[in-house]
Amino acid sequence: SAYTPNPVPTDISNNPQPQPNLIAVDPTSTYVYALYGSDTYPYFDGSSISVYGFKLSGGKLVELSRVQNIVGSCCEGQTESYAMVATSHYVFFISNATYGSQYGGYVSILKSSGGYLSLAQTYELRFYNSQYGINDPVGLVVDPAEHYMYVTYNTSANYEIFDSCTTTQCTAIYDITSLPSGTPKLISITPNVEGTMFTAP
């Protein structure tokens, strides 16, 4: 079902952005979540990120809620979003601010109650290696029981994360059982096997 929010989201230059950058569906296939405002396909001139919650009813989307200005673009709308996941009670998405003082990665966590959204927190996922390189989050998985969050990072040029990962890609595991008020707690980080996105420690 096609849906265009009203008012139509706009980019940093006030151009209309009617298509979402990312979508996610809850485990019951009842609620749909759409992210707008990212500097990611199909648009490349984003603004502040907003997430809309919908109920799927009779093949049509019914807007229930929206949370706006979640991750603001620092200077030129350069905030990229790579993955969004919906569980029974939360919506997670990762973003990379690619310019200016907000440079680095974030996971934003929204609480969902019957498709009605509220922002729980935005948690910084910015890691520096020993030569001040920044490692970007690019992949996200959350277990259905909402106990663990898995984030895959692409490393920077010298391939170091926490000085413990020497491959080009690693996965960090976080305990998220303290949500919504508590922050994700890093448990471990492991190098990925070549050709895979996620690995267990």
C-alpha positions as CSV (number, residue, x, y, z in Angstrom):
1,S,0.0,0.0,0.0
2,A,1.4,3.4,-1.0
3,Y,1.3,6.1,1.6
4,T,2.6,9.7,1.6
5,P,2.7,11.4,5.0
6,N,0.9,14.7,5.4
7,P,2.7,17.1,5.6
8,V,5.2,15.5,3.2
9,P,8.7,15.3,4.8
10,T,11.3,17.6,3.3
11,D,15.1,17.5,3.0
12,I,17.5,20.2,4.2
13,S,16.7,22.2,1.1
14,N,12.9,21.9,1.6
15,N,12.5,19.5,-1.3
16,P,9.7,17.0,-0.8
17,Q,10.8,13.5,0.4
18,P,7.6,11.4,0.0
19,Q,9.4,8.0,0.0
20,P,10.9,6.5,3.2
21,N,14.6,5.6,3.4
22,L,13.9,2.5,5.5
23,I,10.9,0.5,6.6
24,A,10.5,-2.2,9.3
25,V,7.5,-4.5,10.2
26,D,6.8,-5.8,13.7
27,P,6.9,-9.5,14.4
28,T,3.1,-9.8,14.1
29,S,3.0,-8.0,10.7
30,T,0.5,-5.6,12.2
31,Y,2.6,-2.4,12.5
32,V,4.8,-0.8,9.9
33,Y,7.5,1.8,10.7
34,A,9.0,4.2,8.1
35,L,12.1,6.3,8.5
36,Y,12.4,9.7,6.6
37,G,15.1,12.3,6.5
38,S,18.2,10.3,6.0
39,D,20.9,11.1,3.6
40,T,20.4,7.6,2.1
41,Y,18.8,6.2,-1.0
42,P,16.4,7.2,-2.5
43,Y,17.5,10.7,-1.3
44,F,20.9,12.1,-0.8
45,D,20.2,15.5,0.9
46,G,18.6,14.6,4.2
47,S,17.4,16.5,7.1
48,S,16.5,15.6,10.7
49,I,15.3,12.0,10.9
50,S,11.7,11.1,11.7
51,V,10.0,7.7,12.2
52,Y,6.3,7.1,11.5
53,G,4.2,4.3,13.0
54,F,1.4,2.8,11.0
55,K,-1.2,0.1,11.4
56,L,-1.7,-2.3,8.5
57,S,-5.5,-2.6,8.1
58,G,-7.3,-4.1,5.2
59,G,-4.2,-3.7,3.0
60,K,-3.9,0.0,3.8
61,L,-1.6,1.9,6.1
62,V,-3.2,4.0,8.8
63,E,-0.9,6.5,10.4
64,L,-0.8,6.2,14.2
65,S,2.2,8.3,15.4
66,R,5.4,10.0,14.5
67,V,8.6,11.0,16.3
68,Q,10.5,13.8,14.6
69,N,14.0,15.3,14.9
70,I,15.5,12.1,16.3
71,V,19.0,12.5,14.9
72,G,19.7,15.9,13.5
73,S,22.1,16.5,10.7
74,C,25.0,18.6,11.8
75,C,25.7,20.9,8.9
76,E,24.6,19.7,5.5
77,G,22.1,17.0,6.0
78,Q,24.7,14.2,5.9
79,T,23.2,11.6,8.2
80,E,23.1,8.1,6.7
81,S,20.9,5.3,8.0
82,Y,21.7,1.7,7.1
83,A,19.3,-0.6,9.1
84,M,16.1,-0.5,11.0
85,V,14.6,-3.4,13.1
86,A,11.2,-3.6,14.8
87,T,10.6,-6.0,17.8
88,S,7.5,-6.4,19.8
89,H,8.1,-3.3,22.0
90,Y,10.8,-1.3,20.3
91,V,12.1,0.1,17.0
92,F,15.9,0.4,16.5
93,F,17.8,2.1,13.8
94,I,21.5,2.9,13.2
95,S,22.7,6.2,11.7
96,N,26.1,7.6,10.8
97,A,26.6,11.4,10.9
98,T,29.2,11.9,8.1
99,Y,30.1,15.5,8.6
100,G,31.1,17.9,11.3
101,S,30.8,17.7,15.1
102,Q,28.3,14.9,15.1
103,Y,30.5,12.7,13.1
104,G,30.1,9.0,14.2
105,G,27.5,6.3,14.7
106,Y,24.4,6.1,16.7
107,V,21.6,3.7,17.5
108,S,18.2,5.3,18.2
109,I,15.7,3.3,20.2
110,L,12.0,4.1,20.1
111,K,9.4,2.5,22.4
112,S,6.3,1.2,20.6
113,S,3.0,0.6,22.2
114,G,0.5,-0.7,19.7
115,G,2.2,1.3,16.9
116,Y,2.4,4.5,19.0
117,L,6.0,5.6,19.2
118,S,8.0,7.5,21.7
119,L,11.8,8.1,21.8
120,A,13.5,6.1,24.5
121,Q,17.1,7.2,23.7
122,T,19.8,7.7,21.2
123,Y,23.0,5.9,22.1
124,E,26.4,6.7,20.7
125,L,28.1,3.9,18.8
126,R,31.2,5.9,18.0
127,F,34.4,4.0,18.5
128,Y,38.0,5.2,17.9
129,N,40.9,3.1,17.1
130,S,44.4,3.8,18.4
131,Q,45.1,6.1,15.5
132,Y,41.9,8.2,16.0
133,G,40.1,6.4,13.2
134,I,36.3,6.1,13.4
135,N,34.5,2.8,13.0
136,D,31.0,3.0,11.4
137,P,28.0,0.8,12.4
138,V,26.5,-0.7,9.2
139,G,24.5,-3.7,10.3
140,L,21.9,-4.3,13.0
141,V,20.1,-7.4,14.4
142,V,18.0,-7.6,17.6
143,D,17.0,-10.9,19.1
144,P,13.2,-11.4,19.3
145,A,13.3,-11.7,23.1
146,E,14.8,-8.2,23.2
147,H,17.8,-9.3,25.3
148,Y,20.6,-8.6,22.9
149,M,21.5,-6.2,20.1
150,Y,24.2,-7.1,17.5
151,V,25.9,-4.3,15.6
152,T,28.3,-4.8,12.8
153,Y,31.1,-2.2,12.3
154,N,33.2,-1.5,9.2
155,T,36.6,-0.5,10.5
156,S,38.6,2.4,9.4
157,A,41.9,2.4,7.5
158,N,44.1,0.7,10.1
159,Y,41.5,-2.0,10.9
160,E,41.4,-1.7,14.6
161,I,38.4,-1.6,16.9
162,F,39.1,-1.4,20.7
163,D,42.6,-2.6,19.7
164,S,41.2,-6.1,19.7
165,C,39.8,-6.6,16.2
166,T,42.2,-6.8,13.3
167,T,39.8,-7.7,10.5
168,T,37.8,-5.3,8.2
169,Q,34.5,-6.0,9.9
170,C,33.5,-6.9,13.5
171,T,30.3,-7.5,15.4
172,A,29.7,-6.0,18.9
173,I,27.1,-7.6,21.2
174,Y,25.1,-5.5,23.6
175,D,22.9,-6.4,26.5
176,I,19.6,-4.3,26.1
177,T,17.6,-5.8,29.0
178,S,17.7,-2.5,30.9
179,L,15.7,-0.7,28.2
180,P,13.9,1.6,28.0
181,S,15.6,3.7,30.7
182,G,19.0,1.9,30.8
183,T,21.6,2.2,28.0
184,P,22.9,-0.8,25.9
185,K,25.8,-2.5,27.6
186,L,28.7,-3.8,25.5
187,I,29.3,-7.5,26.2
188,S,31.9,-8.4,23.6
189,I,33.2,-7.7,20.1
190,T,34.5,-10.3,17.7
191,P,36.0,-10.4,14.2
192,N,33.7,-11.6,11.5
193,V,34.4,-14.6,9.4
194,E,35.0,-13.5,5.9
195,G,31.8,-13.4,3.9
196,T,29.5,-13.2,6.9
197,M,27.8,-10.3,8.6
198,F,27.2,-11.6,12.1
199,T,29.1,-14.1,14.2
200,A,28.7,-15.3,17.8
201,P,31.5,-14.8,20.3
